[in-house]
Amino acid sequence: MEPIPLPSHIHYELLLQLLERQTMHAVNGKSDVQEQVQQLIITLRKALAQQKHLEETCARLQLPVDYRWSLEQAGRE
C-alpha cells in the first residue's frame, strides 16, 4: 500500500512558534487582534492533535504514513 502523505509536525511547530513569539508580541495591547491570534493558535493546536489521532489510527490499521516537507517531494520526519 502506498504511504498516506501527511504534513511534517515541524510545519505546525514553526507556525505556532511564529504566532506565539512574534505575532502575539506585535499585537500586544490590541485586544481584538490578540483574541484572533489566540484563536488561531488554538485551532493549530487542535489540528496537530487531530493529525496525531489520525496517525495513531493509521498505526493501529498498519497503514504507512509519509511525512511531507513540501508538495514537491516526499520526506520522512
Residue pairs with C-beta under 8 A, 6 or more apart in sequence:
1 63
1 64
2 64
3 64
3 65
3 66
3 74
4 58
4 63
4 64
4 65
4 66
5 66
5 68
5 74
6 51
6 54
6 55
6 65
6 66
6 67
6 68
7 51
7 67
7 68
8 67
8 68
8 69
8 75
8 77
9 48
9 51
9 67
9 77
10 69
10 77
11 69
12 44
12 47
12 48
12 51
15 44
16 41
16 44
16 45
19 37
19 40
19 41
19 44
20 41
23 37
24 34
24 37
24 38
27 33
27 34
27 37
28 34
55 65
58 64
58 65
59 65
66 74
66 76
67 75
67 76
67 77
68 74
68 75
69 75
